[in-house]
């Protein structure tokens, strides 16, 4: 009888420990699930923001084409001014200096547009890469959320079983 009572007490203590552990795991799993949802939302926001940045970068193409066009036209104006300055001879020396400066500014502007285009292409490439990585992390996050739900379900079944064992131990 003493052995049975000792076994019953051990069974009850073990069942209570398992039940307590299952509840702690369940609470932790719920917390991880909640943070997974926050992570998924943050990743979705990142995707949206990255797409918006990419869209805005594409808009700069129009502005750069416009600036490049102005630079090209300025170069033509400088060339025409140089021709007119040469045509009028000594009286056109001042105009010749202005024409050369206009052509230099046009050339510098075109160089700057090329540099800006190169930088924008690098930024676009980086953002596309970031979007790809965000997509991958988002997929992993979704898989993690599903796994956590499965774990939570298993832990709940474990807690229910432990409670049943605890009840049986009390009745013995």
C-alpha positions as CSV (number, residue, x, y, z in Angstrom):
1,X,0.0,0.0,0.0
2,X,2.9,2.4,0.9
3,X,4.5,1.7,-2.5
4,X,1.2,2.3,-4.3
5,X,0.8,5.6,-2.4
6,X,4.4,6.6,-3.2
7,X,3.9,5.7,-6.9
8,X,0.6,7.7,-6.9
9,X,2.4,10.7,-5.4
10,X,5.3,10.4,-8.0
11,X,2.7,10.1,-10.8
12,X,0.8,13.2,-9.5
13,X,4.0,15.3,-9.1
14,X,5.3,14.3,-12.5
15,X,2.0,15.0,-14.1
16,X,1.8,18.4,-12.4
17,X,5.3,19.2,-13.6
18,X,4.5,18.2,-17.2
19,X,1.3,20.2,-17.1
20,X,3.2,23.3,-15.7
21,X,6.0,22.9,-18.3
22,X,3.4,22.5,-21.1
23,X,1.7,25.7,-20.0
24,X,5.0,27.6,-19.9
25,X,5.8,26.3,-23.4
26,X,2.3,27.2,-24.6
27,X,2.7,30.8,-23.3
28,X,6.2,31.1,-24.9
29,X,4.9,29.7,-28.2
30,X,2.0,32.2,-28.2
31,X,4.6,35.0,-27.6
32,X,6.7,33.8,-30.5
33,X,3.6,33.5,-32.7
34,X,2.7,37.1,-31.8
35,X,6.2,38.4,-32.6
36,X,6.1,36.3,-35.9
37,X,3.0,38.2,-36.9
38,X,4.7,41.5,-36.1
39,X,7.7,40.4,-38.1
40,X,5.5,39.5,-41.1
41,X,3.8,42.9,-40.9
42,X,7.2,44.7,-40.8
43,X,8.4,42.7,-43.8
44,X,5.3,43.6,-45.7
45,X,5.9,47.2,-44.9
46,X,9.5,46.9,-46.0
47,X,8.3,45.4,-49.3
48,X,5.9,48.2,-49.9
49,X,8.5,50.9,-49.0
50,X,11.1,49.3,-51.2
51,X,8.7,49.2,-54.1
52,X,7.9,52.8,-53.5
53,X,11.6,53.8,-53.5
54,X,12.1,51.9,-56.7
55,X,9.2,53.7,-58.3
56,X,10.5,57.1,-57.2
57,X,14.0,56.2,-58.6
58,X,12.4,55.4,-61.9
59,X,10.8,58.8,-62.0
60,X,14.2,60.4,-61.8
61,X,15.0,59.0,-65.3
62,X,12.7,61.7,-66.8
63,X,14.4,64.5,-64.9
64,X,17.8,63.2,-66.0
65,X,16.8,63.0,-69.6
66,X,15.5,66.6,-69.3
67,X,18.8,67.8,-67.8
68,X,20.8,65.9,-70.4
69,X,18.6,67.5,-73.2
70,X,19.3,71.0,-71.8
71,X,23.0,70.2,-71.6
72,X,22.9,69.1,-75.3
73,X,21.0,72.2,-76.3
74,X,23.4,74.4,-74.3
75,X,26.3,72.8,-76.1
76,X,24.7,73.6,-79.5
77,X,24.0,77.2,-78.3
78,X,27.7,77.5,-77.3
79,X,28.8,76.1,-80.6
80,X,26.6,78.6,-82.5
81,X,27.8,81.4,-80.3
82,X,31.4,80.4,-81.1
83,X,30.7,80.4,-84.8
84,X,29.1,83.8,-84.6
85,X,32.0,85.1,-82.5
86,X,34.5,83.9,-85.2
87,X,32.4,85.4,-87.9
88,X,32.5,88.9,-86.4
89,X,36.2,88.7,-85.7
90,X,37.8,91.0,-83.2
91,X,34.4,92.2,-82.0
92,X,33.3,88.7,-81.0
93,X,36.2,87.9,-78.6
94,X,34.0,88.4,-75.5
95,X,31.2,86.3,-77.1
96,X,33.8,83.6,-77.8
97,X,34.8,83.3,-74.1
98,X,31.1,83.1,-73.2
99,X,30.5,80.4,-75.8
100,X,33.4,78.3,-74.6
101,X,32.1,78.5,-71.0
102,X,28.6,77.5,-72.1
103,X,30.1,74.5,-73.9
104,X,32.1,73.6,-70.8
105,X,29.1,73.8,-68.6
106,X,27.1,71.7,-71.0
107,X,29.8,69.0,-71.1
108,X,30.1,69.0,-67.3
109,X,26.3,68.7,-67.0
110,X,26.3,65.7,-69.3
111,X,29.1,64.1,-67.3
112,X,27.2,64.7,-64.1
113,X,24.0,63.1,-65.7
114,X,26.1,60.0,-66.6
115,X,27.4,59.7,-63.1
116,X,24.0,60.2,-61.6
117,X,22.6,57.5,-63.9
118,X,25.4,55.1,-62.8
119,X,24.6,55.7,-59.2
120,X,20.8,55.3,-59.7
121,X,21.4,52.0,-61.5
122,X,23.5,50.8,-58.5
123,X,20.7,51.9,-56.1
124,X,18.1,50.1,-58.3
125,X,20.1,47.0,-58.3
126,X,20.6,47.1,-54.5
127,X,16.9,47.7,-53.9
128,X,15.9,44.8,-56.2
129,X,18.3,42.6,-54.3
130,X,16.8,43.8,-51.0
131,X,13.3,43.1,-52.3
132,X,14.4,39.6,-53.2
133,X,15.8,39.0,-49.7
134,X,12.7,40.5,-48.1
135,X,10.6,38.1,-50.1
136,X,12.8,35.2,-49.0
137,X,12.6,36.2,-45.3
138,X,8.8,36.8,-45.7
139,X,8.4,33.2,-47.0
140,X,10.5,31.9,-44.1
141,X,8.5,33.9,-41.6
142,X,5.3,32.5,-43.0
143,X,6.7,29.0,-42.7
144,X,7.8,29.8,-39.2
145,X,4.3,31.0,-38.3
146,X,2.8,27.7,-39.6
147,X,5.3,25.7,-37.6
148,X,4.7,27.7,-34.5
149,X,0.9,27.1,-34.8
150,X,1.6,23.3,-35.1
151,X,3.9,23.5,-32.0
152,X,1.2,25.4,-30.1
153,X,-1.4,22.8,-31.1
154,X,0.9,19.9,-30.0
155,X,1.7,21.7,-26.7
156,X,-2.0,22.2,-26.0
157,X,-2.6,18.4,-26.6
158,X,0.4,17.7,-24.3
159,X,-1.1,20.0,-21.6
160,X,-4.5,18.3,-22.0
161,X,-2.9,14.9,-21.6
162,X,-0.9,16.0,-18.6
163,X,-4.1,17.4,-17.0
164,X,-5.8,14.0,-17.7
165,X,-2.9,12.1,-16.1
166,X,-2.9,14.5,-13.1
167,X,-6.7,13.8,-12.7
168,X,-6.1,10.0,-12.9
169,X,-3.3,10.4,-10.3
170,X,-5.7,12.2,-7.9
171,X,-8.3,9.6,-8.3
172,X,-5.9,6.8,-7.5
